[in-house]
Amino acid sequence: MKYKHIEANGCIVNIREGLTDRKGRQVTSIEIIPDNYAGEKPWRVYPGKHNIRVVQLKTKSEMGLLGRV
């Protein structure tokens, strides 16, 4: 697994590459953590998703005509 930790203005971004799901597909996870420090105005993630996963899907030729992703 490859891990990237990025500190940006207002947030921390963690990226995990090289994961797999239960179906054996490749997955990358992206987590956005807004900064919240006492005495400072808080940051928020909009529209509300802070943990996102992207999944590599099969092509139509890999699935066959009636296959499911």
The first five atom37 places (N, CA, C, CB, O) and aatype in JSON, in Angstrom:
{
  "aatype": [12, 11, 18, 11, 8, 9, 6, 0, 2, 7, 4, 9, 19, 2, 9, 1, 6, 7, 10, 16, 3, 1, 11, 7, 1, 5, 19, 16, 15, 9, 6, 9, 9, 14, 3, 2, 18, 0, 7, 6, 11, 14, 17, 1, 19, 18, 14, 7, 11, 8, 2, 9, 1, 19, 19, 5, 10, 11, 16, 11, 15, 6, 12, 7, 10, 10, 7, 1, 19],
  "atom_mask": [
    [1, 1, 1, 1, 1],
    [1, 1, 1, 1, 1],
    [1, 1, 1, 1, 1],
    [1, 1, 1, 1, 1],
    [1, 1, 1, 1, 1],
    [1, 1, 1, 1, 1],
    [1, 1, 1, 1, 1],
    [1, 1, 1, 1, 1],
    [1, 1, 1, 1, 1],
    [1, 1, 1, 0, 1],
    [1, 1, 1, 1, 1],
    [1, 1, 1, 1, 1],
    [1, 1, 1, 1, 1],
    [1, 1, 1, 1, 1],
    [1, 1, 1, 1, 1],
    [1, 1, 1, 1, 1],
    [1, 1, 1, 1, 1],
    [1, 1, 1, 0, 1],
    [1, 1, 1, 1, 1],
    [1, 1, 1, 1, 1],
    [1, 1, 1, 1, 1],
    [1, 1, 1, 1, 1],
    [1, 1, 1, 1, 1],
    [1, 1, 1, 0, 1],
    [1, 1, 1, 1, 1],
    [1, 1, 1, 1, 1],
    [1, 1, 1, 1, 1],
    [1, 1, 1, 1, 1],
    [1, 1, 1, 1, 1],
    [1, 1, 1, 1, 1],
    [1, 1, 1, 1, 1],
    [1, 1, 1, 1, 1],
    [1, 1, 1, 1, 1],
    [1, 1, 1, 1, 1],
    [1, 1, 1, 1, 1],
    [1, 1, 1, 1, 1],
    [1, 1, 1, 1, 1],
    [1, 1, 1, 1, 1],
    [1, 1, 1, 0, 1],
    [1, 1, 1, 1, 1],
    [1, 1, 1, 1, 1],
    [1, 1, 1, 1, 1],
    [1, 1, 1, 1, 1],
    [1, 1, 1, 1, 1],
    [1, 1, 1, 1, 1],
    [1, 1, 1, 1, 1],
    [1, 1, 1, 1, 1],
    [1, 1, 1, 0, 1],
    [1, 1, 1, 1, 1],
    [1, 1, 1, 1, 1],
    [1, 1, 1, 1, 1],
    [1, 1, 1, 1, 1],
    [1, 1, 1, 1, 1],
    [1, 1, 1, 1, 1],
    [1, 1, 1, 1, 1],
    [1, 1, 1, 1, 1],
    [1, 1, 1, 1, 1],
    [1, 1, 1, 1, 1],
    [1, 1, 1, 1, 1],
    [1, 1, 1, 1, 1],
    [1, 1, 1, 1, 1],
    [1, 1, 1, 1, 1],
    [1, 1, 1, 1, 1],
    [1, 1, 1, 0, 1],
    [1, 1, 1, 1, 1],
    [1, 1, 1, 1, 1],
    [1, 1, 1, 0, 1],
    [1, 1, 1, 1, 1],
    [1, 1, 1, 1, 1]
  ],
  "atom_positions": [
    [[0.84, -1.17, 0.0], [0.0, 0.0, 0.0], [0.89, 1.24, 0.0], [-0.95, -0.01, 1.21], [1.91, 1.29, 0.68]],
    [[0.49, 2.22, -0.77], [1.19, 3.5, -0.85], [0.35, 4.55, -0.11], [1.45, 3.92, -2.34], [-0.86, 4.64, -0.34]],
    [[0.97, 5.33, 0.76], [0.26, 6.3, 1.6], [0.83, 7.69, 1.39], [0.34, 5.9, 3.09], [2.05, 7.88, 1.42]],
    [[-0.06, 8.66, 1.18], [0.37, 10.06, 1.04], [-0.38, 10.89, 2.08], [0.11, 10.6, -0.41], [-1.6, 10.77, 2.22]],
    [[0.35, 11.73, 2.8], [-0.22, 12.62, 3.81], [0.11, 14.04, 3.38], [0.35, 12.31, 5.25], [1.28, 14.41, 3.28]],
    [[-0.92, 14.84, 3.13], [-0.73, 16.2, 2.63], [-1.39, 17.18, 3.6], [-1.31, 16.36, 1.19], [-2.57, 17.04, 3.91]],
    [[-0.64, 18.16, 4.06], [-1.21, 19.21, 4.9], [-1.38, 20.45, 4.04], [-0.3, 19.5, 6.15], [-0.41, 20.98, 3.49]],
    [[-2.63, 20.9, 3.93], [-2.96, 22.05, 3.09], [-3.68, 23.09, 3.95], [-3.85, 21.63, 1.88], [-4.04, 22.82, 5.09]],
    [[-3.88, 24.27, 3.4], [-4.57, 25.32, 4.12], [-5.99, 24.87, 4.43], [-4.58, 26.63, 3.3], [-6.8, 24.69, 3.52]],
    [[-6.31, 24.67, 5.71], [-7.65, 24.3, 6.13], [-7.93, 22.82, 6.25], [0.0, 0.0, 0.0], [-9.0, 22.44, 6.73]],
    [[-7.0, 21.98, 5.85], [-7.29, 20.54, 5.93], [-6.03, 19.68, 5.84], [-8.25, 20.14, 4.82], [-4.93, 20.15, 5.52]],
    [[-6.25, 18.41, 6.14], [-5.25, 17.36, 5.92], [-5.88, 16.38, 4.94], [-4.83, 16.64, 7.28], [-7.05, 16.03, 5.08]],
    [[-5.11, 15.94, 3.96], [-5.59, 14.98, 2.97], [-4.73, 13.72, 3.07], [-5.55, 15.58, 1.53], [-3.51, 13.78, 2.95]],
    [[-5.38, 12.59, 3.29], [-4.69, 11.3, 3.34], [-5.15, 10.48, 2.14], [-4.98, 10.54, 4.68], [-6.34, 10.33, 1.9]],
    [[-4.18, 9.95, 1.38], [-4.48, 9.14, 0.2], [-3.83, 7.78, 0.38], [-3.96, 9.83, -1.11], [-2.64, 7.68, 0.66]],
    [[-4.64, 6.74, 0.23], [-4.14, 5.36, 0.33], [-4.36, 4.69, -1.02], [-4.85, 4.56, 1.5], [-5.5, 4.52, -1.46]],
    [[-3.27, 4.3, -1.66], [-3.34, 3.63, -2.95], [-2.98, 2.16, -2.78], [-2.39, 4.31, -3.98], [-2.34, 1.78, -1.8]],
    [[-3.39, 1.34, -3.72], [-3.02, -0.06, -3.7], [-3.93, -0.92, -2.83], [0.0, 0.0, 0.0], [-3.54, -2.03, -2.44]],
    [[-5.11, -0.44, -2.52], [-6.07, -1.23, -1.76], [-6.9, -2.08, -2.71], [-6.98, -0.33, -0.9], [-6.91, -1.82, -3.92]],
    [[-7.59, -3.08, -2.19], [-8.53, -3.87, -3.0], [-9.82, -4.05, -2.2], [-7.91, -5.26, -3.38], [-9.81, -4.1, -0.97]],
    [[-10.93, -4.15, -2.93], [-12.2, -4.41, -2.27], [-12.49, -5.9, -2.26], [-13.34, -3.64, -2.95], [-11.67, -6.7, -2.72]],
    [[-13.67, -6.28, -1.75], [-14.02, -7.7, -1.63], [-14.16, -8.4, -2.97], [-15.3, -7.85, -0.86], [-14.08, -9.62, -3.06]],
    [[-14.37, -7.61, -4.02], [-14.5, -8.19, -5.37], [-13.15, -8.27, -6.07], [-15.47, -7.37, -6.21], [-13.08, -8.72, -7.22]],
    [[-12.08, -7.86, -5.4], [-10.75, -7.91, -5.99], [-10.38, -6.72, -6.86], [0.0, 0.0, 0.0], [-9.35, -6.74, -7.52]],
    [[-11.22, -5.68, -6.86], [-10.96, -4.49, -7.68], [-9.98, -3.57, -6.97], [-12.27, -3.74, -7.99], [-9.93, -3.53, -5.74]],
    [[-9.19, -2.84, -7.74], [-8.25, -1.87, -7.19], [-9.02, -0.67, -6.64], [-7.22, -1.43, -8.25], [-9.97, -0.19, -7.26]],
    [[-8.58, -0.18, -5.47], [-9.26, 0.93, -4.81], [-8.22, 1.95, -4.33], [-10.12, 0.43, -3.62], [-7.15, 1.58, -3.86]],
    [[-8.55, 3.22, -4.47], [-7.79, 4.31, -3.86], [-8.74, 5.03, -2.92], [-7.17, 5.29, -4.94], [-9.86, 5.38, -3.32]],
    [[-8.32, 5.26, -1.68], [-9.14, 5.95, -0.68], [-8.57, 7.34, -0.45], [-9.18, 5.14, 0.65], [-7.37, 7.52, -0.26]],
    [[-9.47, 8.34, -0.46], [-9.09, 9.73, -0.21], [-9.88, 10.22, 1.0], [-9.35, 10.64, -1.47], [-11.11, 10.17, 1.0]],
    [[-9.17, 10.68, 2.02], [-9.81, 11.17, 3.24], [-9.43, 12.64, 3.43], [-9.39, 10.33, 4.47], [-8.25, 12.99, 3.39]],
    [[-10.44, 13.5, 3.63], [-10.2, 14.92, 3.85], [-10.63, 15.24, 5.28], [-10.98, 15.8, 2.81], [-11.78, 15.03, 5.65]],
    [[-9.69, 15.75, 6.06], [-9.95, 16.08, 7.46], [-9.82, 17.6, 7.61], [-8.96, 15.33, 8.42], [-8.73, 18.14, 7.5]],
    [[-10.95, 18.29, 7.87], [-10.87, 19.74, 8.02], [-10.17, 20.13, 9.33], [-12.28, 20.35, 7.98], [-10.27, 19.42, 10.33]],
    [[-9.47, 21.25, 9.31], [-8.81, 21.76, 10.51], [-9.84, 22.32, 11.48], [-7.76, 22.85, 10.14], [-10.73, 23.08, 11.08]],
    [[-9.72, 21.95, 12.73], [-10.57, 22.47, 13.79], [-9.69, 22.69, 15.01], [-11.76, 21.52, 14.12], [-9.43, 21.75, 15.77]],
    [[-9.24, 23.91, 15.2], [-8.4, 24.23, 16.34], [-9.15, 25.16, 17.28], [-7.07, 24.88, 15.88], [-9.86, 26.06, 16.83]],
    [[-8.99, 24.95, 18.57], [-9.65, 25.78, 19.58], [-9.27, 27.25, 19.37], [-9.27, 25.32, 21.01], [-8.11, 27.57, 19.17]],
    [[-10.26, 28.11, 19.43], [-10.02, 29.54, 19.3], [-9.95, 30.03, 17.87], [0.0, 0.0, 0.0], [-9.81, 31.24, 17.65]],
    [[-10.05, 29.13, 16.87], [-10.01, 29.53, 15.46], [-11.33, 29.17, 14.78], [-8.82, 28.85, 14.73], [-12.05, 28.29, 15.23]],
    [[-11.63, 29.87, 13.7], [-12.83, 29.54, 12.93], [-12.65, 28.14, 12.34], [-13.09, 30.6, 11.81], [-11.6, 27.87, 11.74]],
    [[-13.64, 27.26, 12.48], [-13.49, 25.89, 11.95], [-13.66, 25.85, 10.44], [-14.51, 24.96, 12.6], [-14.31, 26.72, 9.85]],
    [[-13.07, 24.84, 9.83], [-13.23, 24.57, 8.41], [-14.22, 23.43, 8.26], [-11.85, 24.23, 7.73], [-14.35, 22.6, 9.17]],
    [[-14.92, 23.37, 7.14], [-15.88, 22.3, 6.88], [-15.66, 21.75, 5.48], [-17.34, 22.81, 7.04], [-15.21, 22.46, 4.58]],
    [[-15.98, 20.47, 5.32], [-15.93, 19.83, 4.0], [-17.34, 19.88, 3.42], [-15.4, 18.33, 4.1], [-18.3, 19.44, 4.06]],
    [[-17.48, 20.42, 2.22], [-18.78, 20.48, 1.54], [-18.69, 19.72, 0.24], [-19.21, 21.94, 1.29], [-17.66, 19.81, -0.42]],
    [[-19.69, 18.98, -0.16], [-21.04, 18.92, 0.38], [-21.2, 17.93, 1.54], [-21.99, 18.55, -0.7], [-22.34, 17.57, 1.86]],
    [[-20.15, 17.48, 2.16], [-20.28, 16.62, 3.32], [-19.51, 15.31, 3.22], [0.0, 0.0, 0.0], [-19.35, 14.61, 4.22]],
    [[-19.03, 14.97, 2.05], [-18.25, 13.74, 1.88], [-16.81, 13.99, 2.28], [-18.33, 13.22, 0.41], [-16.15, 14.85, 1.69]],
    [[-16.31, 13.27, 3.25], [-14.92, 13.46, 3.65], [-14.09, 12.21, 3.45], [-14.85, 13.89, 5.1], [-12.87, 12.24, 3.59]],
    [[-14.73, 11.09, 3.13], [-14.0, 9.86, 2.84], [-14.53, 9.32, 1.52], [-14.16, 8.81, 4.0], [-15.67, 8.85, 1.43]],
    [[-13.69, 9.38, 0.5], [-14.09, 9.02, -0.86], [-13.23, 7.86, -1.33], [-13.96, 10.24, -1.82], [-12.03, 7.8, -1.04]],
    [[-13.84, 6.95, -2.06], [-13.09, 5.84, -2.65], [-13.33, 5.82, -4.15], [-13.49, 4.49, -2.01], [-14.46, 5.98, -4.61]],
    [[-12.26, 5.63, -4.89], [-12.39, 5.41, -6.33], [-12.03, 3.96, -6.6], [-11.47, 6.39, -7.15], [-11.08, 3.42, -6.03]],
    [[-12.81, 3.33, -7.48], [-12.67, 1.89, -7.76], [-12.47, 1.71, -9.25], [-13.91, 1.09, -7.26], [-13.15, 2.32, -10.06]],
    [[-11.5, 0.84, -9.6], [-11.27, 0.54, -11.02], [-12.29, -0.5, -11.46], [-9.81, 0.04, -11.26], [-12.29, -1.63, -10.97]],
    [[-13.14, -0.12, -12.4], [-14.18, -1.01, -12.9], [-13.67, -1.84, -14.06], [-15.41, -0.21, -13.32], [-12.65, -1.52, -14.67]],
    [[-14.38, -2.9, -14.36], [-14.03, -3.74, -15.5], [-14.56, -3.1, -16.77], [-14.6, -5.17, -15.34], [-15.54, -2.34, -16.74]],
    [[-13.92, -3.39, -17.89], [-14.41, -2.92, -19.19], [-15.54, -3.83, -19.64], [-13.27, -2.87, -20.25], [-15.72, -4.92, -19.09]],
    [[-16.29, -3.39, -20.63], [-17.39, -4.22, -21.15], [-16.87, -5.54, -21.68], [-18.15, -3.48, -22.26], [-17.53, -6.57, -21.53]],
    [[-15.7, -5.53, -22.3], [-15.17, -6.8, -22.83], [-14.75, -7.74, -21.71], [-13.97, -6.53, -23.77], [-14.83, -8.96, -21.88]],
    [[-14.31, -7.22, -20.58], [-13.95, -8.07, -19.44], [-15.21, -8.64, -18.77], [-13.12, -7.27, -18.42], [-15.17, -9.74, -18.22]],
    [[-16.32, -7.9, -18.8], [-17.55, -8.33, -18.15], [-18.36, -9.26, -19.03], [-18.38, -7.14, -17.77], [-19.16, -10.05, -18.51]],
    [[-18.19, -9.2, -20.33], [-19.11, -9.86, -21.24], [-20.31, -8.93, -21.43], [0.0, 0.0, 0.0], [-20.41, -7.93, -20.72]],
    [[-21.2, -9.22, -22.34], [-22.31, -8.32, -22.63], [-23.27, -8.15, -21.48], [-23.05, -8.8, -23.82], [-23.81, -7.05, -21.31]],
    [[-23.52, -9.19, -20.68], [-24.5, -9.11, -19.61], [-23.85, -9.13, -18.23], [-25.48, -10.24, -19.72], [-24.54, -9.31, -17.23]],
    [[-22.54, -8.96, -18.17], [-21.84, -9.01, -16.88], [-22.18, -7.84, -15.98], [0.0, 0.0, 0.0], [-22.68, -6.81, -16.44]],
    [[-21.91, -8.0, -14.71], [-22.15, -6.94, -13.74], [-20.82, -6.42, -13.22], [-23.03, -7.45, -12.57], [-19.84, -7.15, -13.14]],
    [[-20.8, -5.14, -12.88], [-19.61, -4.49, -12.35], [-19.55, -4.77, -10.86], [-19.62, -2.95, -12.63], [-18.62, -4.32, -10.19]]
  ]
}
